[in-house]
């Protein structure tokens, strides 16, 4: 795999940067936070007009067909401006699940709606505080006319904006582990389904989905019964790689803003950026950013190609992106000094968003553990 982006991918990255700087700057997140808004329908419509909602959807279903690498360029730029949207949940993870498991009829009807942004799909895969998708306790009891779903899903992103949910559930009779997991497509207003949402410290939303004896027909199940795990794993790995790209964007932006501050802030009659101790810390962070950028691109390429190394590289990319972003935002606040702790300075927003994003699609310990297991440690 090459470590260079294609001309089309570079154009996508540059257009994403220009669009987000103009239409979703950091000031927009601050405005939404102060207004108590969890997402922006206006921004979603504009992203759809740019074609981003169909970034991984094949062209035959109305998408761009740019794959995970193209999606990663968008999310890296989202990290630069802290853009707030259901893009990752619906346009990447949700779309990949429908493409992998949906019937030809479902793909022909739903994928174009996802690609156009007309429909927002929310995957409901995790339970509890841990990101361990194979440990689902939600059950699907088979009946003559379909299934009865019971359980609680957590860590849903932008559930309040969704009109469809993709719920993972274990068909009764199957034991623990990923065996027996199936996916079910539900409308947002389905009887017995309820959503409880809250705003996190970063002003993004997180929700719980409760299923109280939800009855669905057999057509609601995607794919063969009990065999959804490979598709869930691949979609989650793509989400982890894109999450790593977003963290890379946050870290890079925090680093650049810190460099600018080091050049402007004076102490003892000289810019503090001329102090050797701060230069060493900045140089170390620059090296970490370069290394992280390389592994994130490799992970995105592997996920796009469905390579055998995709799982390991997605684990490595997310674990490394968490550590690099953690270093970047912590150093940014410290090098800004006391003003970095005030709300009037944007650097604190990067600290809050990064700390919330660390856990999305699995945190450092989750991915480091799985990387170690795959390397036989």
PEZI-V651241 format. One record per residue. RES is the residue in one small letter. PHI is phi as a letter, one per 20 degrees, with the letter a starting at -180 (* if undefined). PSI is psi in degrees with one decimal (none if undefined). NEAR is the number of other ideal C-beta (glycine too) atoms within 12 Angstrom. Layout:
res/phi/psi/near
RES/PHI/PSI/NEAR
RES/PHI/PSI/NEAR
This chain:
res/phi/psi/near
x/*/135.6/20
x/f/151.1/12
x/e/14.0/16
x/d/148.6/14
x/e/149.7/24
x/f/169.6/19
x/f/-40.2/10
x/f/-39.2/18
x/f/-37.4/29
x/f/-40.0/17
x/f/-40.1/17
x/f/-44.3/31
x/f/-45.5/31
x/f/-38.3/19
x/f/-35.4/25
x/f/-41.0/39
x/f/-46.3/27
x/f/-43.5/18
x/f/-48.3/27
x/f/-35.6/38
x/f/-33.1/21
x/e/-39.3/18
x/d/-19.0/28
x/b/60.8/36
x/f/174.3/26
x/g/-32.3/33
x/f/-28.7/20
x/f/-38.8/30
x/f/-39.7/36
x/f/-41.6/26
x/f/-43.8/20
x/f/-40.1/29
x/f/-46.7/29
x/f/-28.6/14
x/e/-6.7/15
x/m/24.6/13
x/e/134.0/24
x/e/-21.7/31
x/a/167.5/37
x/d/105.8/28
x/g/-33.4/20
x/f/-47.2/19
x/f/-38.9/34
x/f/-43.6/32
x/f/-39.2/20
x/f/-36.6/24
x/f/-40.1/39
x/f/-39.8/32
x/f/-29.3/17
x/f/-11.0/32
x/n/3.5/29
x/f/-30.0/44
x/f/-13.0/42
x/d/26.9/39
x/f/-36.4/45
x/d/-4.6/46
x/f/131.8/41
x/g/152.4/24
x/f/-31.1/17
x/f/-19.2/16
x/d/18.2/27
x/n/9.9/27
x/e/-179.5/34
x/e/-27.9/33
x/m/28.9/25
x/e/-14.7/37
x/m/-170.7/35
x/f/-33.3/46
x/f/-44.1/40
x/f/-42.0/41
x/f/-40.3/48
x/f/-34.8/49
x/f/-37.4/42
x/f/-46.2/45
x/f/-30.2/49
x/f/-40.5/43
x/f/-32.3/39
x/f/-36.6/47
x/f/-33.0/49
x/f/-34.4/37
x/d/2.8/37
x/l/39.7/42
x/f/139.1/44
x/d/109.2/44
x/a/163.0/44
x/e/19.3/42
x/g/-46.4/48
x/f/-42.5/46
x/f/-47.8/47
x/e/-51.1/49
x/f/-19.9/51
x/d/-69.8/52
x/f/-49.9/48
x/f/-45.7/52
x/f/-39.4/53
x/f/-35.5/45
x/f/-42.7/49
x/f/-41.4/42
x/f/-37.4/39
x/f/-36.9/32
x/d/-16.0/36
x/f/150.3/32
x/f/162.0/21
x/g/-37.3/14
x/f/-42.1/12
x/f/-43.1/28
x/f/-38.6/29
x/f/-28.2/20
x/e/-41.0/21
x/e/-40.1/35
x/f/-42.0/39
x/f/-33.0/26
x/f/-37.5/29
x/f/-41.1/47
x/f/-33.4/39
x/e/-9.5/28
x/n/1.3/35
x/f/-32.5/22
x/c/144.5/34
x/d/124.3/39
x/d/130.6/48
x/d/111.8/44
x/f/134.3/48
x/d/89.8/44
x/d/-32.1/44
x/e/160.2/40
x/c/142.6/30
x/m/-159.9/18
x/e/-20.8/15
x/e/148.7/19
x/e/81.2/31
x/c/84.1/28
x/f/-25.3/43
x/f/-11.5/29
x/e/29.9/25
x/f/132.3/42
x/d/-8.4/28
x/f/132.9/41
x/d/152.3/28
x/c/102.0/39
x/e/120.3/25
x/f/135.5/26
x/c/171.3/16
x/g/-35.4/10
x/d/19.1/13
x/q/-134.7/21
x/c/157.0/34
x/d/117.0/27
x/e/132.5/43
x/b/131.2/26
x/q/-175.5/33
x/c/129.1/28
x/d/148.6/39
x/c/176.6/31
x/l/33.7/37
x/f/137.0/42
x/d/125.0/45
x/l/39.2/41
x/f/-31.1/40
x/f/-18.1/29
x/e/-10.9/35
x/e/147.2/37
x/d/-5.4/26
x/b/149.4/40
x/c/143.4/47
x/d/109.7/49
x/d/128.3/51
x/e/136.4/49
x/b/150.9/44
x/e/121.3/36
x/f/131.1/32
x/g/138.8/22
x/o/-11.3/13
x/d/141.6/25
x/e/-168.5/16
x/f/170.1/13
x/n/-174.7/15
x/e/-10.8/25
x/f/137.5/20
x/n/-2.9/28
x/f/135.6/41
x/c/162.8/40
x/d/140.5/48
x/c/135.5/47
x/e/122.7/44
x/c/144.3/41
x/f/152.4/23
x/f/-31.9/27
x/e/19.1/14
x/f/137.3/27
x/g/135.5/16
x/n/-4.1/20
x/d/131.1/37
x/c/148.0/22
x/c/133.3/31
x/c/117.3/17
x/d/153.7/25
x/b/159.5/21
x/e/133.5/24
x/e/-177.5/24
x/f/-24.4/20
x/e/4.7/35
x/m/9.5/30
x/e/159.1/43
x/e/153.3/35
x/c/139.8/31
x/c/158.6/35
x/d/141.4/28
x/d/119.8/41
x/d/134.1/26
x/d/109.5/35
x/d/90.2/17
x/l/54.4/20
x/f/119.9/35
x/e/129.7/25
x/c/156.0/33
x/e/168.7/20
x/f/-24.5/21
x/f/-14.5/17
x/f/-20.6/33
x/e/133.0/32
x/e/129.8/42
x/m/-171.5/29
x/f/146.8/19
x/f/131.1/26
x/m/9.6/28
x/c/34.5/22
x/e/-12.3/41
x/g/-46.3/30
x/g/-40.8/26
x/f/-39.4/34
x/f/-44.8/36
x/f/-46.0/33
x/f/-40.2/33
x/f/-40.0/43
x/f/-36.5/46
x/f/-39.2/43
x/f/-40.7/50
x/f/-40.7/48
x/f/-41.0/52
x/f/-40.4/55
x/f/-35.5/50
x/f/-38.7/53
x/f/-39.7/52
x/f/-40.2/51
x/f/-42.4/51
x/f/-36.6/53
x/f/-41.4/45
x/f/-42.5/43
x/f/-47.1/50
x/f/-42.8/45
x/f/-41.2/36
x/f/-42.6/39
x/f/-39.4/45
x/f/-45.5/40
x/f/-41.1/24
x/f/-34.0/32
x/f/-41.4/39
x/g/-43.8/29
x/f/-39.7/21
x/f/-39.1/30
x/f/-30.0/30
x/f/-24.2/20
x/e/-38.8/17
x/f/127.9/23
x/d/144.4/14
x/b/135.2/16
x/l/32.6/9
x/m/15.3/7
x/b/153.8/14
x/f/139.1/18
x/f/-17.0/27
x/f/-12.3/24
x/e/-6.7/17
x/f/129.3/19
x/f/-36.5/11
x/f/-41.6/16
x/f/-33.0/28
x/f/-40.5/19
x/f/-42.4/15
x/f/-39.8/26
x/f/-38.7/32
x/f/-41.2/18
x/f/-44.4/19
x/f/-38.2/34
x/g/-43.3/24
x/f/-42.0/18
x/f/-39.2/29
x/f/-40.7/35
x/f/-43.3/21
x/f/-41.3/24
x/f/-40.6/38
x/g/-40.4/33
x/f/-46.5/26
x/f/-31.1/37
x/f/-44.2/47
x/f/-41.5/37
x/f/-40.0/34
x/f/-42.9/45
x/f/-41.8/48
x/f/-40.5/35
x/f/-40.3/32
x/f/-39.1/46
x/f/-38.2/34
x/e/-1.7/21
x/l/41.6/23
x/f/157.7/21
x/f/-23.0/13
x/e/0.5/24
x/f/-44.2/31
x/f/-49.0/30
x/f/-42.8/30
x/f/-35.1/38
x/f/-41.7/45
x/f/-46.5/41
x/f/-44.0/35
x/f/-45.6/50
x/f/-42.1/49
x/f/-44.2/36
x/f/-38.6/36
x/f/-37.5/53
x/f/-48.9/40
x/f/-41.1/31
x/f/-43.8/41
x/f/-36.8/46
x/f/-45.3/29
x/f/-42.8/34
x/f/-47.9/43
x/f/-34.1/41
x/f/-44.3/26
x/f/-36.5/37
x/f/-47.1/40
x/f/-42.7/30
x/f/-41.6/26
x/f/-22.9/37
x/f/-15.5/31
x/m/-150.1/20
x/g/-35.1/14
x/f/-23.0/19
x/f/-16.9/27
x/e/-4.0/16
x/e/153.1/15
x/f/-22.9/15
x/f/-18.6/14
x/e/133.2/24
x/f/-18.8/34
x/f/-29.7/37
x/f/-29.9/32
x/f/-35.0/40
x/f/-38.7/42
x/f/-45.4/37
x/f/-46.2/29
x/f/-42.7/41
x/f/-43.2/43
x/f/-32.0/27
x/f/-37.6/32
x/f/-20.9/44
x/g/-38.6/36
x/e/-13.3/31
x/f/129.8/42
x/m/30.9/44
x/n/134.1/39
x/e/-169.8/34
x/g/-50.5/33
x/f/-36.5/20
x/f/-50.5/31
x/f/-34.3/41
x/f/-39.3/24
x/f/-44.8/20
x/f/-33.7/30
x/f/-43.5/29
x/f/-41.3/16
x/f/-38.9/14
x/f/-23.0/20
x/e/8.4/15
x/m/35.6/7
x/e/none/10
